[in-house]
């Protein structure tokens, strides 16, 4: 787990909310505080779908909403003349992309990779996280994920400093 300070918030928010830069992620949760607080839970609701839709991987590829499908909604909640009080977004790397991150550790030990994004009056930070299916002393999955995120941000031209 690493903490990253985003040094150009405007550029990062523009890429996060207005481009396909983060489309490799799923939304786990977003909490946006403006005049009101809006919480968006990214887990899909089975009751909303017919049985056929729920079991069709073309319709429901993941258990969470893709960032691609919801980032414009979050942008609509944030845009305006006043800066939000705070924004907290928890993203999860799409499960089918996890193999790009890990090499030496068995993927069966890993449940998911997270990127926790926080914006408030102090600035913007990202904190990486890894979820395992069982306890392990091998933390190479954490290290690989941390390196992947730093490479990702550099590749996307998002300026940062590791805290």
C-alpha positions in Angstrom: 0.0 0.0 0.0 1.3 3.4 -1.0 -0.1 6.9 -0.7 0.3 9.3 -3.6 -0.2 13.0 -3.7 -1.5 14.3 -7.0 0.4 17.5 -7.8 -1.8 18.7 -10.6 -5.4 18.2 -9.4 -7.1 19.9 -12.3 -5.4 17.7 -14.8 -6.1 14.5 -12.8 -9.8 15.3 -12.3 -10.1 16.1 -16.0 -8.7 12.7 -16.9 -10.7 10.9 -14.2 -14.0 12.4 -15.0 -13.8 13.4 -18.7 -11.8 10.8 -20.5 -11.4 7.1 -20.9 -8.2 7.2 -18.8 -9.7 5.1 -15.9 -11.9 2.8 -18.0 -9.9 -0.2 -16.7 -11.6 0.2 -13.4 -14.9 -0.6 -11.7 -16.7 1.7 -9.2 -17.0 0.3 -5.8 -18.2 3.5 -4.1 -18.3 7.2 -4.5 -19.2 9.8 -1.9 -19.5 13.4 -3.2 -20.1 16.2 -0.7 -21.4 19.4 -2.2 -24.5 21.2 -0.8 -25.6 17.7 0.0 -23.9 14.3 0.3 -24.4 11.8 -2.5 -23.3 8.2 -2.1 -23.2 5.9 -5.0 -22.7 2.2 -4.4 -21.2 0.5 -7.4 -22.3 -3.0 -6.7 -25.0 -4.0 -9.3 -28.4 -4.9 -7.9 -29.6 -8.3 -9.0 -33.2 -7.4 -8.4 -33.0 -4.7 -11.2 -32.2 -7.3 -13.8 -34.2 -10.2 -15.3 -32.7 -13.7 -14.7 -31.5 -13.7 -18.3 -29.8 -10.3 -18.1 -28.2 -11.2 -14.8 -26.7 -14.3 -16.2 -25.7 -12.8 -19.5 -22.0 -11.8 -19.4 -22.6 -9.4 -22.3 -24.9 -7.4 -20.1 -23.4 -8.0 -16.6 -19.7 -8.6 -17.1 -18.8 -7.6 -13.5 -20.4 -7.4 -10.1 -19.7 -3.7 -10.0 -20.6 -0.8 -12.4 -17.8 0.0 -14.8 -16.2 3.4 -14.4 -16.9 4.0 -18.1 -20.6 3.8 -17.4 -20.7 6.1 -14.4 -18.0 8.7 -14.5 -20.2 11.2 -16.4 -22.8 10.9 -13.6 -20.2 11.8 -11.0 -19.0 14.7 -13.2 -22.6 16.0 -13.3 -22.7 15.9 -9.5 -19.4 17.8 -9.1 -19.5 20.4 -11.9 -20.5 23.9 -11.0 -19.1 27.2 -9.8 -18.1 25.9 -6.4 -15.5 23.2 -5.6 -16.9 20.2 -3.8 -16.3 19.9 -0.1 -14.9 16.4 -0.7 -14.9 13.6 -3.1 -14.1 10.0 -2.2 -14.0 7.4 -4.9 -13.0 3.7 -4.5 -12.1 2.0 -7.8 -11.3 -1.6 -8.4 -9.2 -2.9 -11.2 -11.3 -5.1 -13.6 -10.7 -8.7 -12.5 -9.7 -9.8 -16.0 -6.9 -7.2 -16.0 -5.3 -8.5 -12.7 -2.9 -10.8 -14.6 -1.3 -7.7 -16.2 -0.2 -6.6 -12.7 1.0 -9.8 -11.0 3.8 -12.1 -12.2 5.3 -14.1 -9.4 2.3 -14.6 -7.1 -0.6 -16.9 -7.7 -3.6 -14.9 -8.8 -5.8 -17.3 -6.8 -4.5 -15.6 -3.6 -5.7 -12.2 -4.7 -9.2 -11.0 -4.6 -8.9 -7.5 -6.0 -6.8 -4.4 -6.5 -8.1 -1.0 -5.2 -7.4 2.6 -5.8 -8.8 4.9 -3.2 -9.1 8.5 -4.5 -9.6 11.4 -2.1 -10.1 15.1 -2.8 -10.7 17.8 -0.3 -9.4 21.3 0.6 -6.0 19.8 1.3 -5.6 18.4 -2.2 -5.9 15.0 -3.9 -4.5 11.7 -2.9 -4.6 8.1 -4.1 -4.0 5.2 -1.8 -3.5 1.7 -3.3 -5.0 -1.4 -1.7 -4.9 -5.1 -2.2 -7.5 -7.7 -1.1 -6.4 -11.3 -0.6 -8.6 -14.4 -0.5 -6.6 -15.8 2.4 -3.8 -14.8 4.7 -0.3 -14.8 3.1 3.1 -13.6 4.2 3.9 -13.0 0.5 3.2 -9.3 -0.2 4.6 -9.3 -3.8 1.0 -8.7 -5.0 1.0 -5.4 -3.0 4.4 -4.4 -4.5 3.4 -5.3 -8.0 0.1 -3.3 -7.7 1.9 -0.2 -6.2 4.4 -0.3 -9.1 1.6 -0.8 -11.7 -0.3 2.3 -10.3 2.8 4.5 -10.5 3.5 3.3 -14.0 -0.2 3.9 -14.9 -0.1 7.5 -13.6 3.1 8.3 -15.3 1.9 6.8 -18.6 -1.3 8.8 -18.4 0.7 12.0 -17.6 -0.8 12.5 -14.1 1.8 14.2 -12.0 2.3 12.8 -8.5 4.6 12.5 -5.5 4.8 9.4 -3.4 4.1 10.2 0.3 
